[in-house]
Amino acid sequence: MAASPSDAGVTMKNQKTGKPMKSVSLKIDDEIFGETERIRSVIKKPRNRYINEAIEYYNRIHKRRILKEKLEKESELVKEDSMHVLKEFEDIDYGS
């Protein structure tokens, strides 16, 4: 059984915004962690904020990919009907 988003972590509130937050434990490859820490030290961003922004960005990419795939699938479903309607419009004699 897949875990639902509410199953992950403990709900907390952000001290600055008051928005609910989840506490999660992550296992990150050493190389990725080291690179992340080096970048964070240069841009002076807290680890939590950096990871939140990275996940938010990754989610946007995947939402766009999912939408693109859905639109391509739905477009394919109506393609034949669209071509039929286009042909009917081409066959209309507008009295010229």
C-alpha positions, 0 to 999 in steps of 0.5 A: 500500500502506498503512503499518502502525503499525510502519512509522511512526517509530523505536522509542525508550524513554520515559526515565521509564516505559521504555515503547516510543515511536515518533518521528514527524514531523508537519506541523501547520497554523500556526493549530492549532500556535499555538493548541496552544502558547498552551494548553500554555503556560497548562497548563504541559504538554510538547508531546510529552505534550500531543500524546500525550494528544490522540491518545489522546483522539481514538483513544477517540472513534473506537473508540467511534464504530466500536463504535457503528456495528458494534453498529447494523449487527449489531442490524439483522441480528438485528432480524427474528429478534428480532421473530419470537421476541418474537411467539412469546413473545406467542403462548404461552398460559401456561394462564391 
